[in-house]
Amino acid sequence: MKKIFFGVAAVCAGALMMTTAGCSSSKNVTKIDLAGEWNIVAVNGEKINVDNMPYIGLDVDGKRIYGNAGCNRMMGGLELDSLKPGVIHFTQVGATRMMCPDMDVETKVLGVLDKVNGYVETPEGIALTDADGKTLMNLEKRQLPEYSVNDLAGEWIISTVNGTELEKQENVPFLAFNIEEKRVHGNASCNVVNGGFMQEEGKENSLKFSQMISTMMACPNMDTERLVLEALNKVASFTLDQDKSKLSLLDENGTEVMSLTKNTGEALSK
């Protein structure tokens, strides 16, 4: 009986030592704060030097990614392994489908995201690596542009809805914001739209349209208008690019439902 007792005691003691060692080693692992937005400064060792830097947002709590690949906005899922620090995967990565003069940077960025398997800290930020530990992408913390709803004042031409670029319309689809009156006016491609907007207290980038109404003309193709109106009903927040010339309207999950470009030409409001 004593032998059995001592054997069990030895096993328990060993297990306790392993547990303690495991806890000790886990405490020694440097925790890297991934949350936030990161500029993509290099892909496969090749530095990126463009005016509008591509970036990726890591929403750890929401388990998603978002950002801009160089031309189009990108989105997808994010998976972390709580038992394996340093392991990360991106899932179901997608992007909007606009065409830009130079798609080279975007092609490189999107080409490596599905290969990401891990991350390590670097002096400048973090590096995303593949399964063999090779660096695929270097990231540096992004300084978010300061903006508020006041920056929405004026006219914005609707470029894409749900990631699809709009075809040329006889009536240019647009939104015009009157900040003082908290009103919005525009055209959904056929009919004139009017309504109001509101924000949640304490959330500078929140945005929700209310009491949106439109005229009732019939046009040969009402598909674009239907998509525009449906997207407006989903809007929960907005973001602006660094020079505040491009506006993205996002749903409650942070997915872009509409992108718009600041109108610098002839006024569209009549």
C-alpha positions in Angstrom: 0.0 0.0 0.0 2.8 2.4 0.9 4.5 1.7 -2.5 1.2 2.5 -4.2 0.8 5.6 -2.2 4.3 6.9 -2.9 3.9 6.1 -6.6 0.7 8.1 -6.8 2.3 10.9 -4.8 5.3 10.9 -7.3 2.9 11.1 -10.2 0.9 13.9 -8.6 4.1 15.8 -7.7 5.3 15.4 -11.3 2.1 16.7 -12.7 2.2 19.6 -10.3 5.7 20.5 -11.4 4.6 20.3 -15.1 1.6 22.5 -14.4 3.7 25.0 -12.5 6.3 25.0 -15.3 3.6 25.4 -17.9 2.2 28.3 -16.0 5.6 29.8 -15.6 6.5 29.5 -19.3 3.2 31.0 -20.4 3.9 34.0 -18.2 7.2 34.4 -19.9 5.5 34.7 -23.3 5.5 38.3 -24.3 1.9 39.4 -25.1 1.7 41.4 -28.3 -1.2 43.8 -28.6 -2.5 43.1 -32.2 -5.7 45.2 -31.9 -6.0 48.3 -34.0 -5.0 49.5 -37.5 -1.6 48.8 -39.1 0.1 50.2 -42.2 1.4 47.5 -44.5 5.0 48.7 -45.1 6.4 45.7 -46.8 5.3 42.5 -48.5 7.7 39.6 -49.0 10.6 41.9 -48.0 9.7 44.5 -50.7 9.0 48.0 -49.2 5.8 49.8 -50.1 6.1 53.5 -50.8 2.8 55.0 -52.1 0.8 58.1 -51.2 -2.1 56.1 -49.7 -0.5 53.3 -47.8 -2.4 50.0 -47.6 -3.5 49.1 -44.1 -5.1 46.3 -42.2 -7.3 46.6 -39.1 -7.2 43.7 -36.6 -10.5 43.6 -34.6 -9.5 40.9 -32.1 -12.7 41.1 -30.1 -14.9 41.0 -33.2 -12.7 38.3 -34.8 -12.5 40.1 -38.1 -10.1 42.1 -40.3 -10.7 45.1 -42.5 -8.7 47.7 -44.3 -7.5 48.8 -47.7 -5.3 46.7 -49.9 -4.1 49.7 -52.0 -7.2 50.3 -54.1 -10.1 48.3 -52.7 -11.4 47.8 -49.2 -10.8 44.3 -47.8 -12.5 42.3 -45.1 -12.4 38.8 -43.6 -12.3 36.7 -40.4 -9.5 36.5 -37.8 -8.7 33.4 -35.8 -6.3 33.3 -32.8 -5.2 30.2 -31.0 -5.4 30.9 -27.2 -3.2 27.8 -26.5 -0.5 28.8 -29.0 0.6 32.4 -28.7 1.9 33.7 -32.0 -0.5 31.8 -34.2 -3.0 33.7 -36.3 -5.1 32.9 -39.4 -7.3 35.0 -41.7 -10.4 33.5 -43.2 -12.8 34.3 -46.0 -10.8 37.3 -47.1 -12.6 39.4 -49.7 -12.3 42.8 -51.3 -14.4 45.3 -53.2 -13.9 45.3 -57.0 -13.0 48.8 -58.2 -10.3 49.2 -60.8 -7.4 51.6 -60.1 -4.5 52.7 -62.4 -2.0 50.7 -60.4 -3.1 47.4 -58.9 0.4 46.0 -58.3 0.5 46.8 -54.5 -3.0 45.4 -54.0 -2.2 42.2 -55.9 0.8 41.6 -53.6 -1.1 42.3 -50.4 -4.1 40.1 -51.2 -1.7 37.4 -52.5 -0.2 36.7 -49.1 -3.1 37.1 -46.6 -4.3 33.5 -47.0 -0.8 32.2 -46.2 -0.5 34.0 -42.9 0.0 31.5 -40.0 1.8 33.5 -37.3 3.0 36.8 -36.0 6.1 38.1 -34.2 7.0 41.4 -32.6 9.5 43.6 -34.5 11.2 46.9 -33.4 8.8 48.8 -35.7 5.6 46.8 -35.1 4.7 43.3 -36.0 5.5 40.8 -38.8 3.0 38.3 -40.2 4.7 35.0 -41.1 3.8 31.8 -43.0 3.9 28.3 -41.6 7.7 28.1 -41.9 8.2 31.4 -40.1 9.1 33.4 -43.2 8.0 37.0 -43.0 5.2 37.7 -45.4 4.2 41.2 -44.3 5.6 43.9 -42.1 3.2 46.2 -40.2 3.6 49.5 -38.4 1.0 51.1 -36.2 -1.3 53.4 -38.2 -1.9 56.9 -36.9 -5.7 57.3 -37.4 -6.8 60.5 -39.1 -8.8 62.7 -36.8 -12.3 63.3 -38.2 -15.8 64.0 -37.2 -19.3 64.2 -38.8 -18.4 67.8 -39.7 -16.1 66.4 -42.3 -19.1 64.9 -44.2 -20.4 68.4 -45.1 -21.0 68.7 -48.9 -21.7 66.3 -51.7 -20.4 62.8 -52.1 -20.7 60.7 -55.3 -21.6 57.0 -54.6 -18.9 54.8 -56.1 -19.7 51.3 -54.9 -22.5 49.5 -53.1 -21.7 46.2 -51.3 -18.3 46.2 -53.0 -19.6 46.4 -56.6 -18.8 49.5 -58.6 -21.9 51.3 -60.0 -22.4 51.5 -63.7 -22.7 55.0 -65.3 -26.1 56.4 -64.6 -28.1 59.2 -66.3 -28.6 60.7 -62.8 -25.4 60.6 -60.8 -26.1 58.8 -57.4 -24.9 61.1 -54.6 -25.5 62.2 -51.0 -25.3 65.7 -49.7 -24.9 66.3 -45.9 -26.2 69.4 -44.2 -24.5 69.2 -40.8 -26.2 72.1 -39.1 -29.7 70.7 -39.8 -28.6 67.1 -39.6 -30.2 66.4 -42.9 -29.2 64.4 -46.0 -30.3 64.9 -49.6 -29.3 63.2 -52.8 -30.2 61.0 -55.7 -30.4 57.2 -55.6 -29.9 57.1 -59.5 -33.6 57.7 -60.4 -35.4 59.3 -57.5 -34.5 62.2 -55.2 -34.0 61.1 -51.6 -34.3 63.1 -48.4 -34.0 62.3 -44.7 -32.1 62.9 -41.5 -29.1 61.4 -39.7 -28.1 60.9 -36.1 -25.2 59.8 -34.0 -24.7 57.8 -30.8 -23.5 60.0 -28.0 -19.8 59.6 -27.4 -19.2 57.8 -30.8 -17.6 60.3 -33.3 -17.8 57.9 -36.2 -21.4 56.5 -35.6 -23.9 57.4 -38.3 -27.5 56.3 -38.8 -30.0 57.6 -41.4 -33.6 58.2 -40.3 -36.9 58.9 -42.0 -35.5 58.5 -45.5 -38.1 59.2 -48.2 -37.8 59.3 -52.0 -39.8 60.6 -54.9 -41.8 57.9 -56.8 -40.7 58.2 -60.4 -40.3 55.0 -62.4 -37.1 54.5 -64.4 -36.1 51.7 -66.9 -33.6 50.2 -64.5 -34.4 50.4 -60.8 -31.9 47.9 -59.6 -29.2 50.4 -58.7 -31.7 52.6 -56.7 -32.9 49.5 -54.8 -29.4 48.6 -53.8 -28.6 52.2 -52.7 -31.7 52.5 -50.6 -31.1 49.1 -49.0 -27.5 50.0 -48.2 -28.5 53.3 -46.6 -30.8 51.4 -44.2 -27.9 49.3 -42.9 -25.5 52.1 -42.2 -24.2 52.3 -38.6 -20.9 54.1 -38.9 -18.4 55.8 -41.3 -14.7 56.2 -41.9 -12.7 58.6 -44.0 -9.4 58.2 -45.7 -6.3 60.3 -44.7 -7.1 63.2 -47.0 -10.8 63.0 -46.3 -11.8 62.6 -49.9 -13.1 59.1 -49.7 -16.0 58.1 -47.4 -17.0 54.6 -46.4 -20.3 53.8 -44.9 -20.3 50.6 -42.7 -22.9 48.4 -41.3 -23.1 47.3 -37.6 -20.5 44.6 -38.2 -18.0 47.1 -39.7 -18.5 45.8 -43.3 -18.5 48.5 -46.0 -21.9 48.8 -47.6 -21.2 51.9 -49.6 -18.1 53.9 -50.7 -18.3 57.5 -51.8 -16.0 60.1 -53.3 -16.0 63.8 -52.4 -17.6 65.8 -55.3 -15.1 68.5 -56.4 -16.9 69.4 -59.6 -20.2 71.0 -60.5 -22.8 70.9 -57.8 -25.2 67.9 -58.2 -28.0 69.3 -55.9 -30.7 71.1 -57.7 
